[in-house]
Amino acid sequence: MMATVTKDTPVGYELDGVKKQMVIQLMGSRHWGRSNPLHWDPPYSVSRGLKGPIATGQMSAAYIAEMCVNFFGEHFFKGTKISGKYVKPVYAGETITTHGIIREKTREGSGYRFKVETWAENQDGETKTVAWIEVHVE
């Protein structure tokens, strides 16, 4: 697994994001929310006060994680700390783009601990999910 990060990666570095359209076919799969009709049934979700089906929070969090795996590689799977919040619902049809900026870099042992501010937003720039990620890199 290739990683972009090195010990020399500076604070302020912007991670390459991922961009995906939230499709109802995935939202209704058994992996992402099939047990709850809020995630795949338009009439039901509207009857509950939503504009339409919403994605599970895990979907936008998975997109943020994908961005981090692309950047940190195997380091992401060794003692990473994640603290996140779902800010607004993600609706079927929205295009979600992830972003990440290294905000801190602290010497730790023979490597560094990077603290990354991440977020996922829709095509209109509305923030949907936010998370702080801490990854140790040897």
DSSP file (Angstrom, degrees, kcal/mol; ACC not computed):
  #  RESIDUE AA STRUCTURE BP1 BP2  ACC     N-H-->O    O-->H-N    N-H-->O    O-->H-N    TCO  KAPPA ALPHA  PHI   PSI    X-CA   Y-CA   Z-CA
    1    1 A M              0   0    0      0, 0.0    73,-0.5     0, 0.0     2,-0.2   0.000 360.0 360.0 360.0 119.3    0.0    0.0    0.0
    2    2 A M        -     0   0    0     71,-0.1     2,-0.3    72,-0.1    71,-0.2  -0.539 360.0-162.1 -82.2 146.9    1.6    3.3   -1.1
    3    3 A A        -     0   0    0     -2,-0.2    69,-0.2    69,-0.1    68,-0.2  -0.938  20.0-153.7-127.3 152.0    1.4    6.4    1.0
    4    4 A T        +     0   0    0     67,-1.8    68,-0.2    -2,-0.3    67,-0.1   0.770  69.9  94.3 -89.7 -32.1    1.9   10.0    0.1
    5    5 A V        +     0   0    0     66,-2.4     2,-0.3     2,-0.0    -2,-0.1  -0.271  48.3 174.2 -66.3 145.8    2.9   11.1    3.6
    6    6 A T    >   -     0   0    0    131,-0.0     3,-1.6   132,-0.0    -2,-0.0  -0.882  50.0 -98.1-136.1 171.7    6.6   11.3    4.8
    7    7 A K  T 3  S+     0   0    0     -2,-0.3    -2,-0.0     1,-0.3   130,-0.0   0.743 124.1  57.3 -61.9 -20.9    8.2   12.5    7.9
    8    8 A D  T 3  S+     0   0    0      2,-0.1    -1,-0.3     0, 0.0    -3,-0.0   0.478  72.5 124.0 -90.0  -3.3    8.9   15.7    6.0
    9    9 A T    <   -     0   0    0     -3,-1.6     2,-0.1     1,-0.1     3,-0.1  -0.410  58.5-134.4 -60.4 126.6    5.2   16.4    5.2
   10   10 A P    >   -     0   0    0      0, 0.0     3,-1.6     0, 0.0    92,-0.2  -0.394  16.8 -94.5 -88.2 160.1    4.6   20.0    6.6
   11   11 A V  T 3  S+     0   0    0      1,-0.2    92,-0.2    -2,-0.1     3,-0.1  -0.470 113.7  39.4 -60.3 139.0    1.8   21.4    8.6
   12   12 A G  T 3  S+     0   0    0     90,-3.2    -1,-0.2     1,-0.3     2,-0.1   0.263  79.6 143.6  98.1 -10.7   -0.7   23.0    6.2
   13   13 A Y    <   -     0   0    0     -3,-1.6    89,-2.6    89,-0.1     2,-0.5  -0.412  44.3-138.6 -64.3 134.8   -0.4   20.2    3.6
   14   14 A E  B     -A  101   0A   0     87,-0.2    87,-0.2    -2,-0.1     2,-0.1  -0.859  12.0-135.0-100.9 125.5   -3.7   19.5    1.9
   15   15 A L        -     0   0    0     85,-2.6     2,-0.5    -2,-0.5    85,-0.5  -0.406  27.2-104.3 -72.0 150.6   -4.7   15.9    1.3
   16   16 A D        -     0   0    0     51,-0.2    -1,-0.1    83,-0.1    54,-0.1  -0.673  44.7-141.5 -74.1 123.8   -6.1   14.9   -2.0
   17   17 A G        -     0   0    0     -2,-0.5     2,-0.3    81,-0.1    82,-0.1  -0.237   1.9-124.7 -81.6 171.6   -9.8   14.4   -1.5
   18   18 A V        -     0   0    0     45,-0.1    80,-2.4     2,-0.0     2,-0.4  -0.892  17.6-155.1-113.5 151.9  -12.2   11.9   -2.9
   19   19 A K  E     +B   97   0A   0     -2,-0.3     2,-0.3    78,-0.2    78,-0.2  -0.991  21.1 160.9-131.6 125.6  -15.3   12.7   -4.8
   20   20 A K  E     -B   96   0A   0     76,-2.7    76,-3.5    -2,-0.4     2,-0.5  -0.996  35.7-124.7-145.2 147.4  -18.3   10.5   -5.0
   21   21 A Q  E     -B   95   0A   0     -2,-0.3     2,-0.9    74,-0.3    74,-0.3  -0.794  29.1-125.4 -91.0 134.9  -22.0   10.7   -5.8
   22   22 A M        -     0   0    0     72,-3.4    71,-3.7    -2,-0.5     2,-0.4  -0.697  33.9-167.6 -80.8 107.7  -24.3    9.4   -3.1
   23   23 A V    >>  -     0   0    0     -2,-0.9     4,-2.0    69,-0.2     3,-1.0  -0.814  26.6-135.0-105.2 139.1  -26.4    6.9   -5.0
   24   24 A I  H 3> S+     0   0    0     -2,-0.4     4,-2.0     1,-0.3    -1,-0.1   0.771 102.1  67.6 -62.6 -27.0  -29.6    5.3   -3.6
   25   25 A Q  H 34 S+     0   0    0      1,-0.2    -1,-0.3     2,-0.2     4,-0.1   0.904 108.3  37.9 -60.4 -40.6  -28.5    1.9   -4.8
   26   26 A L  H X4 S+     0   0    0     -3,-1.0     3,-1.6     1,-0.2     6,-0.3   0.877 111.8  58.4 -75.6 -38.7  -25.7    1.9   -2.3
   27   27 A M  H 3< S+     0   0    0     -4,-2.0    -2,-0.2     1,-0.3    -1,-0.2   0.822 109.2  46.0 -60.8 -30.7  -27.7    3.7    0.4
   28   28 A G  T 3< S+     0   0    0     -4,-2.0    -1,-0.3    -5,-0.2    -2,-0.2   0.386  87.8 113.6 -93.8   3.6  -30.2    0.8    0.3
   29   29 A S  S X>>S-     0   0    0     -3,-1.6     5,-1.4     1,-0.1     3,-1.2  -0.375  80.1-115.0 -73.9 156.9  -27.6   -2.0    0.4
   30   30 A R  T 345S+     0   0    0      1,-0.3     5,-0.2     3,-0.2    -1,-0.1   0.723 114.9  59.3 -64.6 -19.2  -27.5   -4.2    3.4
   31   31 A H  T 345S+     0   0    0      1,-0.2    -1,-0.3    -5,-0.1    -4,-0.1   0.760 114.3  33.0 -77.7 -25.1  -24.0   -2.9    4.2
   32   32 A W  T <45S-     0   0    0     -3,-1.2    24,-0.5    -6,-0.3    -2,-0.2   0.349 136.3 -44.9-120.4   6.8  -25.1    0.7    4.5
   33   33 A G  T ><5S+     0   0    0     -4,-0.9     3,-2.2    -5,-0.1     6,-0.4   0.589  72.0 142.0 144.7  16.3  -28.6    0.9    5.9
   34   34 A R  T 3 <S+     0   0    0     -5,-1.4    -4,-0.2     1,-0.3    -3,-0.1   0.759  74.7  64.4 -56.8 -25.2  -31.0   -1.6    4.4
   35   35 A S  T 3  S+     0   0    0     -5,-0.2    -1,-0.3    -6,-0.2    -5,-0.1   0.666  99.1  57.4 -75.5 -14.1  -32.6   -2.2    7.8
   36   36 A N    X   -     0   0    0     -3,-2.2     3,-2.1     1,-0.1     4,-0.2  -0.957  69.8-153.2-121.5 116.3  -33.9    1.4    8.0
   37   37 A P  G >> S+     0   0    0      0, 0.0     4,-2.6     0, 0.0     3,-1.2   0.623  87.8  80.4 -65.4 -10.9  -36.2    2.8    5.2
   38   38 A L  G 34 S+     0   0    0      1,-0.2    16,-2.2     2,-0.2    14,-0.1   0.776  94.1  51.3 -59.1 -23.6  -34.9    6.3    5.9
   39   39 A H  G <4 S+     0   0    0     -3,-2.1    -1,-0.2    -6,-0.4    17,-0.1   0.514 129.2   9.3 -95.0  -6.1  -31.9    5.3    3.8
   40   40 A W  T <4 S+     0   0    0     -3,-1.2    -2,-0.2    -4,-0.2   -12,-0.1   0.484 103.3  83.9-150.6  -7.2  -33.7    4.0    0.7
   41   41 A D     X  -     0   0    0     -4,-2.6     4,-2.7     1,-0.2     5,-0.3  -0.871  50.9-166.4-112.5 102.0  -37.4    4.6    0.7
   42   42 A P  H  > S+     0   0    0      0, 0.0     4,-2.4     0, 0.0     5,-0.2   0.918  87.7  46.3 -55.1 -51.2  -38.4    8.1   -0.6
   43   43 A P  H  > S+     0   0    0      0, 0.0     4,-2.2     0, 0.0     5,-0.1   0.915 114.8  48.3 -60.4 -40.0  -42.0    8.2    0.6
   44   44 A Y  H  > S+     0   0    0      2,-0.2     4,-0.8     1,-0.2    -6,-0.1   0.938 112.0  47.7 -64.7 -46.3  -41.1    6.9    4.0
   45   45 A S  H ><>S+     0   0    0     -4,-2.7     5,-2.1    -8,-0.4     3,-0.6   0.888 112.3  49.7 -64.7 -38.2  -38.2    9.4    4.5
   46   46 A V  H ><5S+     0   0    0     -4,-2.4     3,-2.0    -5,-0.3    -1,-0.2   0.893 105.4  57.4 -65.3 -38.9  -40.4   12.3    3.4
   47   47 A S  H 3<5S+     0   0    0     -4,-2.2    -1,-0.2     1,-0.3    -2,-0.2   0.692 103.9  55.0 -65.2 -16.4  -43.2   11.2    5.8
   48   48 A R  T <<5S-     0   0    0     -4,-0.8    -1,-0.3    -3,-0.6    -2,-0.2   0.233 128.9 -95.7 -99.9  11.7  -40.5   11.6    8.5
   49   49 A G  T < 5S+     0   0    0     -3,-2.0     2,-0.2     1,-0.3    -3,-0.2   0.565  84.4 123.3  91.2  10.1  -39.8   15.2    7.6
   50   50 A L      < -     0   0    0     -5,-2.1    -1,-0.3     1,-0.1    -2,-0.1  -0.604  69.6-121.7 -98.7 163.5  -36.8   14.7    5.4
   51   51 A K  S    S-     0   0    0      1,-0.2    -5,-0.2    -2,-0.2    -1,-0.1   0.706  83.9 -51.6 -71.7 -20.5  -36.4   15.9    1.7
   52   52 A G  S    S-     0   0    0     -7,-0.2    -1,-0.2   -14,-0.1   -11,-0.1  -0.959  94.1 -19.2 169.4-170.5  -35.7   12.3    0.7
   53   53 A P        -     0   0    0      0, 0.0    39,-1.7     0, 0.0     2,-0.4  -0.272  59.3-149.3 -60.3 142.4  -33.6    9.3    1.7
   54   54 A I  B     -F   91   0B   0    -16,-2.2    37,-0.2    37,-0.2     2,-0.1  -0.876  13.1-118.2-114.0 147.4  -30.4   10.1    3.7
   55   55 A A        -     0   0    0     35,-3.2    35,-0.4    -2,-0.4     2,-0.1  -0.474  36.2-102.4 -75.5 151.6  -27.2    8.2    3.7
   56   56 A T    >>  -     0   0    0    -24,-0.5     3,-1.5    -2,-0.1     4,-0.8  -0.436  30.7-116.3 -67.3 152.0  -25.9    6.6    6.8
   57   57 A G  H 3> S+     0   0    0      1,-0.3     4,-2.1     2,-0.2     5,-0.2   0.818 112.0  69.1 -59.4 -30.4  -23.2    8.6    8.6
   58   58 A Q  H 3> S+     0   0    0      1,-0.2     4,-2.3     2,-0.2    -1,-0.3   0.786  90.8  62.5 -61.2 -25.3  -20.8    5.7    8.0
   59   59 A M  H <> S+     0   0    0     -3,-1.5     4,-1.6     2,-0.2    -1,-0.2   0.962 108.0  38.3 -68.2 -50.0  -20.9    6.4    4.3
   60   60 A S  H  X S+     0   0    0     -4,-0.8     4,-1.9     1,-0.2    -1,-0.2   0.869 116.3  53.9 -68.7 -33.2  -19.4   10.0    4.5
   61   61 A A  H  X S+     0   0    0     -4,-2.1     4,-2.5     1,-0.2    -1,-0.2   0.885 106.1  53.3 -64.4 -37.2  -17.1    8.8    7.2
   62   62 A A  H  X S+     0   0    0     -4,-2.3     4,-2.5     2,-0.2    -1,-0.2   0.863 106.3  52.6 -65.4 -35.0  -15.9    6.0    4.9
   63   63 A Y  H  X S+     0   0    0     -4,-1.6     4,-2.0     2,-0.2    -1,-0.2   0.901 110.0  48.0 -67.4 -39.6  -15.1    8.5    2.2
   64   64 A I  H  X S+     0   0    0     -4,-1.9     4,-2.1     2,-0.2    -2,-0.2   0.923 112.2  49.8 -63.6 -43.7  -13.0   10.5    4.7
   65   65 A A  H  X S+     0   0    0     -4,-2.5     4,-2.8     1,-0.2    -2,-0.2   0.894 107.5  54.4 -62.2 -40.0  -11.3    7.3    5.8
   66   66 A E  H  X S+     0   0    0     -4,-2.5     4,-2.5     1,-0.2    -1,-0.2   0.922 107.6  50.1 -59.6 -43.8  -10.6    6.4    2.1
   67   67 A M  H  X S+     0   0    0     -4,-2.0     4,-1.5     1,-0.2    -1,-0.2   0.914 112.4  47.7 -59.3 -43.1   -8.9    9.8    1.6
   68   68 A C  H  X S+     0   0    0     -4,-2.1     4,-3.7     2,-0.2     5,-0.4   0.883 110.3  50.7 -68.7 -38.7   -6.7    9.2    4.7
   69   69 A V  H  X S+     0   0    0     -4,-2.8     4,-2.2     1,-0.2    -1,-0.2   0.913 108.6  53.3 -63.7 -41.5   -5.8    5.7    3.6
   70   70 A N  H  < S+     0   0    0     -4,-2.5   -66,-0.3    -5,-0.2    -1,-0.2   0.862 119.9  34.3 -59.6 -35.1   -4.8    7.1    0.2
   71   71 A F  H  < S+     0   0    0     -4,-1.5   -66,-2.4   -68,-0.2   -67,-1.8   0.911 129.3  30.4 -87.5 -47.4   -2.5    9.6    2.0
   72   72 A F  H >< S-     0   0    0     -4,-3.7     3,-1.5     1,-0.2    -3,-0.2   0.629  84.0-170.9 -91.9 -15.1   -1.2    7.7    5.1
   73   73 A G  G ><  -     0   0    0     -4,-2.2     3,-1.6    -5,-0.4     4,-0.3  -0.310  69.7  -6.0  59.2-139.0   -1.2    4.2    3.7
   74   74 A E  G >  S+     0   0    0    -73,-0.5     3,-1.5     1,-0.3    -1,-0.3   0.719 124.7  74.0 -64.1 -21.8   -0.6    1.4    6.2
   75   75 A H  G X  S+     0   0    0     -3,-1.5     3,-1.7     1,-0.3    61,-0.4   0.821  85.1  66.8 -59.5 -30.3    0.1    4.0    8.9
   76   76 A F  G <  S+     0   0    0     -3,-1.6     4,-0.4     1,-0.3    -1,-0.3   0.749  97.3  54.1 -63.0 -23.0   -3.6    4.7    9.1
   77   77 A F  G <  S+     0   0    0     -3,-1.5     2,-0.5    -4,-0.3    -1,-0.3   0.268  93.3  78.9 -97.0  11.2   -4.2    1.2   10.4
   78   78 A K  S <  S-     0   0    0     -3,-1.7    58,-0.5    58,-0.1    -1,-0.2  -0.784 118.8 -37.5-126.3  88.2   -1.8    1.5   13.4
   79   79 A G  S    S+     0   0    0     -2,-0.5    -2,-0.1     1,-0.2     2,-0.1   0.706  80.7 166.8  77.0  20.5   -3.1    3.4   16.4
   80   80 A T        -     0   0    0     -4,-0.4     2,-0.4    -5,-0.1    -1,-0.2  -0.422  24.7-147.2 -68.5 142.7   -5.0    6.1   14.5
   81   81 A K  E     -C  134   0A   0     53,-2.2    53,-2.7    -2,-0.1     2,-0.4  -0.943  14.9-172.5-111.9 134.1   -7.4    8.2   16.6
   82   82 A I  E     +C  133   0A   0     -2,-0.4     2,-0.4    51,-0.2    51,-0.2  -0.993  10.9 176.5-129.8 130.9  -10.6    9.5   15.0
   83   83 A S  E     +C  132   0A   0     49,-2.3    49,-2.8    -2,-0.4     2,-0.3  -0.957  21.8 162.1-132.8 115.2  -13.1   11.9   16.4
   84   84 A G  E     -C  131   0A   0     -2,-0.4     2,-0.3    47,-0.3    47,-0.3  -0.808  26.0-156.5-134.4 170.8  -16.0   12.9   14.2
   85   85 A K  E     -C  130   0A   0     45,-2.8    45,-2.6    -2,-0.3     2,-0.7  -0.990  20.4-132.7-148.5 136.5  -19.4   14.5   14.0
   86   86 A Y  E     +C  129   0A   0     -2,-0.3    43,-0.3    43,-0.2   -29,-0.0  -0.836  27.9 178.4 -89.1 115.7  -22.2   14.2   11.4
   87   87 A V        +     0   0    0     41,-2.4    42,-0.2    -2,-0.7    -1,-0.2   0.898  60.8   1.9 -89.7 -46.2  -23.3   17.8   10.9
   88   88 A K  S    S-     0   0    0     40,-1.6    -1,-0.3    38,-0.1     2,-0.0  -0.970  83.8 -91.8-141.6 153.2  -26.1   17.6    8.3
   89   89 A P        -     0   0    0      0, 0.0     2,-0.5     0, 0.0   -33,-0.1  -0.347  31.3-135.2 -66.7 148.5  -27.8   14.7    6.4
   90   90 A V        -     0   0    0    -35,-0.4   -35,-3.2    38,-0.1     2,-0.2  -0.929  24.7-151.1-103.0 124.1  -26.4   13.6    3.1
   91   91 A Y  B >   -F   54   0B   0     -2,-0.5     3,-2.0   -37,-0.2   -69,-0.2  -0.624  26.0 -89.2 -98.3 153.7  -29.2   13.1    0.5
   92   92 A A  T 3  S+     0   0    0    -39,-1.7   -69,-0.2     1,-0.2    -1,-0.1  -0.314 114.0  27.8 -54.2 136.9  -29.4   10.7   -2.4
   93   93 A G  T 3  S+     0   0    0    -71,-3.7    -1,-0.2     1,-0.3   -70,-0.1   0.169  88.6 127.0  94.0 -17.9  -28.0   12.4   -5.5
   94   94 A E    <   -     0   0    0     -3,-2.0   -72,-3.4   -72,-0.2     2,-0.6  -0.422  57.6-132.0 -71.8 148.7  -25.6   14.7   -3.7
   95   95 A T  E     -B   21   0A   0    -74,-0.3     2,-0.5    -3,-0.1    28,-0.4  -0.912  22.6-155.9-101.0 123.5  -22.0   14.7   -4.7
   96   96 A I  E     -B   20   0A   0    -76,-3.5   -76,-2.7    -2,-0.6     2,-0.4  -0.860  10.7-173.6-106.3 131.3  -19.7   14.5   -1.7
   97   97 A T  E     -BD  19 121A   0     24,-2.7    24,-2.6    -2,-0.5     2,-0.3  -0.984  13.3-144.8-122.8 133.8  -16.1   15.7   -1.7
   98   98 A T  E     - D   0 120A   0    -80,-2.4     2,-0.3    -2,-0.4    22,-0.2  -0.677  14.5-171.6 -98.3 154.1  -13.7   15.2    1.2
   99   99 A H  E     - D   0 119A   0     20,-2.5    20,-2.0    -2,-0.3     2,-0.3  -0.967   4.6-179.0-139.1 152.8  -11.0   17.5    2.3
  100  100 A G  E     - D   0 118A   0    -85,-0.5   -85,-2.6    -2,-0.3     2,-0.4  -0.957   5.8-173.4-156.4 138.7   -8.1   17.3    4.8
  101  101 A I  E     -AD  14 117A   0     16,-2.3    16,-2.5    -2,-0.3     2,-0.5  -0.999  29.9-122.5-133.3 130.3   -5.4   19.7    6.1
  102  102 A I  E     + D   0 116A   0    -89,-2.6   -90,-3.2    -2,-0.4    14,-0.2  -0.614  34.1 172.3 -71.5 120.1   -2.6   18.8    8.4
  103  103 A R  E     +     0   0A   0     12,-2.9     2,-0.3    -2,-0.5    13,-0.2   0.701  60.6  22.0-103.4 -26.4   -3.0   21.1   11.4
  104  104 A E  E     - D   0 115A   0     11,-1.6    11,-2.4   -94,-0.1     2,-0.3  -0.989  51.4-171.3-143.2 151.5   -0.3   19.7   13.7
  105  105 A K  E     - D   0 114A   0     -2,-0.3     2,-0.4     9,-0.2     9,-0.2  -0.918  15.8-177.9-144.0 114.3    2.8   17.6   13.5
  106  106 A T  E     - D   0 113A   0      7,-2.4     7,-3.0    -2,-0.3     2,-0.1  -0.941  30.7-115.3-121.4 133.3    4.4   16.5   16.8
  107  107 A R  E     + D   0 112A   0     -2,-0.4     2,-0.3     5,-0.2     5,-0.3  -0.447  39.2 173.6 -62.3 132.2    7.6   14.5   17.3
  108  108 A E  E >   - D   0 111A   0      3,-2.4     3,-2.2    29,-0.2     2,-0.1  -0.888  54.9 -50.8-147.1 111.5    6.7   11.1   18.8
  109  109 A G  T 3  S-     0   0    0     -2,-0.3    -1,-0.1     1,-0.3    29,-0.0  -0.398 120.1 -21.3  60.6-131.5    9.3    8.4   19.3
  110  110 A S  T 3  S+     0   0    0     -2,-0.1    -1,-0.3    -3,-0.1     2,-0.2   0.306 137.2  34.4 -91.9   9.6   11.2    7.9   16.0
  111  111 A G  E <  S-D  108   0A   0     -3,-2.2    -3,-2.4    -5,-0.0     2,-0.3  -0.442  84.9 -91.7-135.9-151.0    8.4    9.4   14.0
  112  112 A Y  E     -DE 107 137A   0     25,-2.5    25,-3.3    -5,-0.3     2,-0.6  -0.975  15.9-136.2-137.2 148.8    5.7   12.0   14.0
  113  113 A R  E     -DE 106 136A   0     -7,-3.0    -7,-2.4    -2,-0.3     2,-0.4  -0.945  24.7-157.2-104.3 119.5    2.0   12.2   15.0
  114  114 A F  E     -DE 105 135A   0     21,-3.2    21,-2.4    -2,-0.6     2,-0.5  -0.818   3.8-157.0 -97.1 133.5    0.0   14.1   12.4
  115  115 A K  E     -DE 104 134A   0    -11,-2.4   -12,-2.9    -2,-0.4   -11,-1.6  -0.960  15.8-167.9-111.4 121.9   -3.3   15.8   13.4
  116  116 A V  E     -DE 102 133A   0     17,-3.4    17,-2.5    -2,-0.5     2,-0.6  -0.927  17.8-146.2-118.8 127.8   -5.5   16.3   10.4
  117  117 A E  E     +DE 101 132A   0    -16,-2.5   -16,-2.3    -2,-0.5     2,-0.3  -0.806  31.2 179.6 -85.3 124.8   -8.7   18.4   10.2
  118  118 A T  E     +DE 100 131A   0     13,-2.9    13,-2.2    -2,-0.6     2,-0.3  -0.901  11.1 168.8-127.6 156.7  -11.1   16.6    7.7
  119  119 A W  E     -DE  99 130A   0    -20,-2.0   -20,-2.5    -2,-0.3     2,-0.4  -0.984  23.5-140.3-159.3 159.2  -14.5   17.3    6.4
  120  120 A A  E     +DE  98 129A   0      9,-2.6     8,-3.3    -2,-0.3     9,-1.5  -0.986  25.0 179.6-122.9 134.2  -16.9   16.2    3.7
  121  121 A E  E     -DE  97 127A   0    -24,-2.6   -24,-2.7    -2,-0.4     6,-0.2  -0.912  22.4-119.7-132.6 159.9  -19.1   18.6    1.8
  122  122 A N    >   -     0   0    0      4,-2.0     3,-2.1    -2,-0.3   -26,-0.2  -0.258  45.7 -84.9 -89.5-177.2  -21.7   18.5   -0.9
  123  123 A Q  T 3  S+     0   0    0    -28,-0.4   -27,-0.1     1,-0.3    -1,-0.1   0.665 128.4  55.8 -63.6 -17.7  -21.6   20.1   -4.3
  124  124 A D  T 3  S-     0   0    0    -29,-0.1    -1,-0.3     2,-0.1     3,-0.1   0.349 120.2-106.3 -95.6   4.7  -23.1   23.3   -2.8
  125  125 A G    <   +     0   0    0     -3,-2.1     2,-0.5     1,-0.3    -2,-0.1   0.587  68.9 149.8  82.4  10.5  -20.2   23.6   -0.3
  126  126 A E        -     0   0    0      1,-0.1    -4,-2.0     2,-0.0     2,-0.3  -0.656  48.5-125.6 -78.4 126.3  -22.4   22.5    2.7
  127  127 A T  E     + E   0 121A   0     -2,-0.5    -6,-0.3    -6,-0.2     3,-0.1  -0.576  35.6 169.3 -72.7 129.3  -20.4   20.7    5.3
  128  128 A K  E     +     0   0A   0     -8,-3.3   -41,-2.4     1,-0.4   -40,-1.6   0.751  62.6  16.1-109.8 -38.9  -21.9   17.3    6.1
  129  129 A T  E     -CE  86 120A   0     -9,-1.5    -9,-2.6   -43,-0.3    -1,-0.4  -0.998  60.6-170.3-141.3 140.6  -19.4   15.5    8.2
  130  130 A V  E     +CE  85 119A   0    -45,-2.6   -45,-2.8    -2,-0.3     2,-0.3  -0.955  10.5 168.9-128.8 151.0  -16.3   16.7   10.1
  131  131 A A  E     -CE  84 118A   0    -13,-2.2   -13,-2.9    -2,-0.3     2,-0.5  -0.976  28.3-140.4-158.9 147.4  -13.5   14.7   11.8
  132  132 A W  E     -CE  83 117A   0    -49,-2.8   -49,-2.3    -2,-0.3     2,-0.4  -0.946  25.2-165.8-105.1 131.6  -10.2   15.1   13.4
  133  133 A I  E     -CE  82 116A   0    -17,-2.5   -17,-3.4    -2,-0.5     2,-0.5  -0.967   8.1-165.1-121.6 132.0   -7.7   12.3   12.6
  134  134 A E  E     +CE  81 115A   0    -53,-2.7   -53,-2.2    -2,-0.4     2,-0.4  -0.980  13.3 177.2-118.7 125.1   -4.4   11.6   14.4
  135  135 A V  E     - E   0 114A   0    -21,-2.4   -21,-3.2    -2,-0.5     2,-0.5  -0.987  21.9-141.5-131.0 132.9   -2.0    9.3   12.7
  136  136 A H  E     - E   0 113A   0    -58,-0.5     2,-0.5    -2,-0.4   -23,-0.2  -0.810  18.1-166.8 -93.6 132.0    1.5    8.2   13.8
  137  137 A V  E       E   0 112A   0    -25,-3.3   -25,-2.5    -2,-0.5   -29,-0.2  -0.978 360.0 360.0-123.4 121.9    4.1    7.9   11.0
  138  138 A E              0   0    0     -2,-0.5    -1,-0.1   -27,-0.2  -131,-0.1   0.423 360.0 360.0 -84.7 360.0    7.5    6.2   11.5
